[in-house]
Structure formats: structure tokens, C-alpha cells
């Protein structure tokens, strides 16, 4: 039984990696998607480092 579990886990990991690769390729292929992702990342980073009163202005 353990022999069958390992290939199934590997297959699941490969499937997850393929989905992530496809998602990233779509982002890189679209200037709009890449721009939106960068905006989200910048906002997230600013929220981490900016004082709360600066964000509310």
C-alpha cells in the first residue's frame, strides 16, 4: 500500500507545480496582469512598513 501512495503524492505535487507554472506564465504573458500583480505587491509591502497614519491619508 505504501508503494502506491508515493507515486500518487508525486503526481499531486507535479500537478500543483504545473498549475503554478501555468499561472505564472499567464501573468508574464500579460502586461496588464503583471502590472496588477506589481501594484498588489507594492501595496502589501507599504502596508508592512508604513505607519498606520500615513496609510489613511
N, CA, C and O atoms as a DFTB+ gen file, in Angstrom:
228 C
 N C O
     1  1       0.814      -1.197       0.000
     2  2       0.000       0.000       0.000
     3  2       0.859       1.263       0.000
     4  3       0.532       2.221      -0.700
     5  1       1.926       1.286       0.752
     6  2       2.801       2.450       0.769
     7  2       3.460       2.676      -0.586
     8  3       3.770       3.814      -0.940
     9  1       3.670       1.640      -1.324
    10  2       4.290       1.764      -2.637
    11  2       3.403       2.594      -3.562
    12  3       3.920       3.377      -4.359
    13  1       2.107       2.447      -3.477
    14  2       1.181       3.198      -4.321
    15  2       0.995       4.643      -3.870
    16  3       0.674       5.509      -4.684
    17  1       1.191       4.906      -2.596
    18  2       0.975       6.250      -2.066
    19  2       2.036       7.214      -2.586
    20  3       1.715       8.352      -2.927
    21  1       3.254       6.794      -2.651
    22  2       4.350       7.674      -3.071
    23  2       4.149       8.194      -4.494
    24  3       4.265       9.402      -4.705
    25  1       3.855       7.349      -5.477
    26  2       3.616       7.897      -6.816
    27  2       2.425       8.852      -6.874
    28  3       2.447       9.818      -7.636
    29  1       1.391       8.592      -6.079
    30  2       0.230       9.476      -6.046
    31  2       0.615      10.841      -5.486
    32  3       0.169      11.869      -5.996
    33  1       1.430      10.859      -4.453
    34  2       1.877      12.126      -3.878
    35  2       2.751      12.883      -4.866
    36  3       2.635      14.101      -4.997
    37  1       3.613      12.173      -5.553
    38  2       4.458      12.813      -6.558
    39  2       3.594      13.399      -7.671
    40  3       3.850      14.508      -8.138
    41  1       2.585      12.664      -8.092
    42  2       1.695      13.133      -9.144
    43  2       0.945      14.395      -8.702
    44  3       0.786      15.334      -9.482
    45  1       0.493      14.409      -7.457
    46  2      -0.191      15.599      -6.941
    47  2       0.747      16.797      -6.914
    48  3       0.353      17.907      -7.271
    49  1       1.991      16.572      -6.490
    50  2       2.958      17.664      -6.448
    51  2       3.268      18.181      -7.846
    52  3       3.388      19.388      -8.051
    53  1       3.396      17.283      -8.794
    54  2       3.659      17.686     -10.175
    55  2       2.478      18.484     -10.717
    56  3       2.666      19.494     -11.394
    57  1       1.274      18.036     -10.423
    58  2       0.075      18.739     -10.874
    59  2       0.018      20.139     -10.278
    60  3      -0.303      21.099     -10.980
    61  1       0.326      20.265      -8.993
    62  2       0.341      21.581      -8.349
    63  2       1.391      22.474      -8.987
    64  3       1.144      23.655      -9.229
    65  1       2.558      21.913      -9.259
    66  2       3.624      22.694      -9.883
    67  2       3.248      23.124     -11.296
    68  3       3.553      24.242     -11.710
    69  1       2.597      22.251     -12.023
    70  2       2.166      22.598     -13.381
    71  2       1.138      23.727     -13.351
    72  3       1.185      24.638     -14.177
    73  1       0.213      23.665     -12.399
    74  2      -0.787      24.727     -12.275
    75  2      -0.124      26.054     -11.932
    76  3      -0.476      27.092     -12.492
    77  1       0.835      26.018     -11.013
    78  2       1.534      27.238     -10.627
    79  2       2.352      27.783     -11.792
    80  3       2.388      28.994     -12.011
    81  1       3.006      26.905     -12.536
    82  2       3.772      27.330     -13.704
    83  2       2.861      27.991     -14.736
    84  3       3.202      29.034     -15.293
    85  1       1.713      27.387     -14.986
    86  2       0.755      27.947     -15.948
    87  2       0.254      29.314     -15.495
    88  3       0.120      30.234     -16.302
    89  1      -0.023      29.441     -14.196
    90  2      -0.482      30.724     -13.657
    91  2       0.588      31.801     -13.839
    92  3       0.281      32.924     -14.238
    93  1       1.831      31.458     -13.549
    94  2       2.921      32.423     -13.687
    95  2       3.184      32.775     -15.146
    96  3       3.489      33.925     -15.459
    97  1       3.069      31.803     -16.033
    98  2       3.254      32.080     -17.464
    99  2       2.186      33.038     -17.974
   100  3       2.472      33.911     -18.793
   101  1       0.953      32.877     -17.492
   102  2      -0.127      33.785     -17.898
   103  2       0.150      35.200     -17.415
   104  3      -0.099      36.168     -18.133
   105  1       0.664      35.316     -16.200
   106  2       0.993      36.647     -15.662
   107  2       2.090      37.288     -16.502
   108  3       1.991      38.457     -16.876
   109  1       3.127      36.526     -16.795
   110  2       4.243      37.070     -17.574
   111  2       3.846      37.407     -19.007
   112  3       4.442      38.289     -19.625
   113  1       2.862      36.721     -19.527
   114  2       2.435      36.954     -20.910
   115  2       1.518      38.168     -21.042
   116  3       1.289      38.655     -22.149
   117  1       0.996      38.656     -19.923
   118  2       0.041      39.767     -19.960
   119  2       0.611      40.977     -19.218
   120  3       0.880      40.915     -18.018
   121  1       0.785      42.056     -19.939
   122  2       1.300      43.278     -19.309
   123  2       0.338      43.784     -18.231
   124  3       0.773      44.260     -17.183
   125  1      -0.954      43.680     -18.489
   126  2      -1.960      44.122     -17.527
   127  2      -1.912      43.283     -16.247
   128  3      -1.946      43.828     -15.144
   129  1      -1.833      41.955     -16.397
   130  2      -1.783      41.075     -15.225
   131  2      -0.508      41.312     -14.418
   132  3      -0.537      41.316     -13.187
   133  1       0.595      41.508     -15.108
   134  2       1.860      41.761     -14.428
   135  2       1.799      43.091     -13.678
   136  3       2.252      43.187     -12.537
   137  1       1.245      44.101     -14.315
   138  2       1.109      45.412     -13.681
   139  2       0.220      45.330     -12.443
   140  3       0.549      45.899     -11.402
   141  1      -0.894      44.629     -12.553
   142  2      -1.800      44.477     -11.412
   143  2      -1.129      43.734     -10.260
   144  3      -1.299      44.100      -9.097
   145  1      -0.374      42.700     -10.582
   146  2       0.329      41.945      -9.555
   147  2       1.359      42.828      -8.849
   148  3       1.480      42.791      -7.625
   149  1       2.089      43.611      -9.617
   150  2       3.083      44.506      -9.019
   151  2       2.415      45.537      -8.110
   152  3       2.925      45.834      -7.030
   153  1       1.284      46.080      -8.541
   154  2       0.555      47.039      -7.708
   155  2       0.141      46.403      -6.385
   156  3       0.294      47.012      -5.326
   157  1      -0.382      45.187      -6.445
   158  2      -0.800      44.491      -5.227
   159  2       0.390      44.247      -4.306
   160  3       0.291      44.437      -3.094
   161  1       1.511      43.828      -4.878
   162  2       2.703      43.552      -4.078
   163  2       3.240      44.823      -3.431
   164  3       3.650      44.801      -2.271
   165  1       3.241      45.924      -4.168
   166  2       3.729      47.197      -3.618
   167  2       2.825      47.662      -2.484
   168  3       3.313      48.103      -1.443
   169  1       1.512      47.567      -2.674
   170  2       0.578      47.953      -1.615
   171  2       0.782      47.096      -0.377
   172  3       0.743      47.602       0.745
   173  1       0.997      45.808      -0.574
   174  2       1.219      44.888       0.538
   175  2       2.496      45.263       1.288
   176  3       2.508      45.286       2.519
   177  1       3.571      45.557       0.552
   178  2       4.831      45.931       1.189
   179  2       4.700      47.260       1.928
   180  3       5.231      47.410       3.029
   181  1       4.002      48.219       1.338
   182  2       3.799      49.504       2.006
   183  2       3.014      49.337       3.299
   184  3       3.295      50.009       4.291
   185  1       2.045      48.455       3.289
   186  2       1.253      48.201       4.489
   187  2       2.123      47.624       5.604
   188  3       1.855      47.856       6.783
   189  1       3.147      46.884       5.242
   190  2       4.037      46.301       6.248
   191  2       4.977      47.332       6.857
   192  3       5.290      47.260       8.046
   193  1       5.432      48.294       6.051
   194  2       6.463      49.207       6.535
   195  2       5.960      50.601       6.872
   196  3       6.622      51.321       7.621
   197  1       4.810      51.004       6.343
   198  2       4.320      52.367       6.552
   199  2       3.588      52.476       7.884
   200  3       2.879      51.554       8.286
   201  1       3.762      53.604       8.564
   202  2       2.979      53.827       9.788
   203  2       1.498      53.921       9.438
   204  3       1.165      54.400       8.354
   205  1       0.603      53.484      10.311
   206  2      -0.839      53.492      10.027
   207  2      -1.376      54.871       9.649
   208  3      -2.228      54.961       8.765
   209  1      -0.912      55.946      10.283
   210  2      -1.435      57.281       9.948
   211  2      -1.063      57.695       8.542
   212  3      -1.786      58.479       7.926
   213  1       0.029      57.200       8.023
   214  2       0.431      57.539       6.647
   215  2      -0.488      56.859       5.630
   216  3      -0.778      57.428       4.578
   217  1      -0.936      55.663       5.935
   218  2      -1.806      54.925       5.004
   219  2      -3.192      55.556       4.903
   220  3      -3.828      55.466       3.853
   221  1      -3.668      56.187       5.960
   222  2      -5.022      56.734       5.944
   223  2      -5.108      58.055       5.171
   224  3      -6.209      58.487       4.831
   225  1      -4.007      58.686       4.894
   226  2      -4.024      59.985       4.162
   227  2      -4.311      59.809       2.711
   228  3      -4.359      60.790       1.968
